[in-house]
Amino acid sequence: MKTNELKELGAEELAAKISAARKEIADLKLKLASKVDVEKPGQISQKRHELARMLTVQAQLNKEAK
């Protein structure tokens, strides 16, 4: 998702997306570690970038709320 789309989400929706992204990254890491064929190994770093973007937007929203 793009940053503008993330800023439009509510705090609860954003938190849900963050937890889902963390779970997805953990699942991808598990597949990679267990030598299961991962379709796109670069997908882990892409998901980590998306998670970082979500966390940044969440921090900005928390800062504005205070």
Backbone hydrogen bonds, N-H to C=O, Kabsch-Sander energy under -0.5 kcal/mol:
donor,donor_aa,acceptor,acceptor_aa,energy
6,L,2,K,-1.9
7,K,3,T,-2.1
8,E,4,N,-0.9
9,L,5,E,-0.5
9,L,6,L,-0.9
14,L,10,G,-2.3
15,A,11,A,-2.2
16,A,12,E,-2.1
17,K,13,E,-2.2
18,I,14,L,-2.2
19,S,15,A,-2.2
20,A,16,A,-2.1
21,A,17,K,-2.3
22,R,18,I,-2.4
23,K,19,S,-2.1
24,E,20,A,-2.3
25,I,21,A,-2.3
26,A,22,R,-2.2
27,D,23,K,-2.3
28,L,24,E,-2.3
29,K,25,I,-2.5
30,L,26,A,-2.2
31,K,27,D,-2.3
32,L,28,L,-2.3
33,A,29,K,-2.5
34,S,30,L,-2.0
35,K,32,L,-1.1
36,V,31,K,-2.1
39,E,37,D,-0.5
43,Q,40,K,-2.0
44,I,41,P,-1.1
46,Q,42,G,-1.6
47,K,43,Q,-2.4
48,R,44,I,-2.0
49,H,45,S,-2.0
50,E,46,Q,-2.0
51,L,47,K,-2.4
52,A,48,R,-2.3
53,R,49,H,-2.1
54,M,50,E,-2.2
55,L,51,L,-2.6
56,T,52,A,-2.1
57,V,53,R,-2.1
58,Q,54,M,-2.3
59,A,55,L,-2.3
60,Q,56,T,-2.2
61,L,57,V,-2.4
62,N,58,Q,-2.3
63,K,59,A,-2.2
64,E,60,Q,-2.2
65,A,61,L,-1.8
66,K,62,N,-0.9
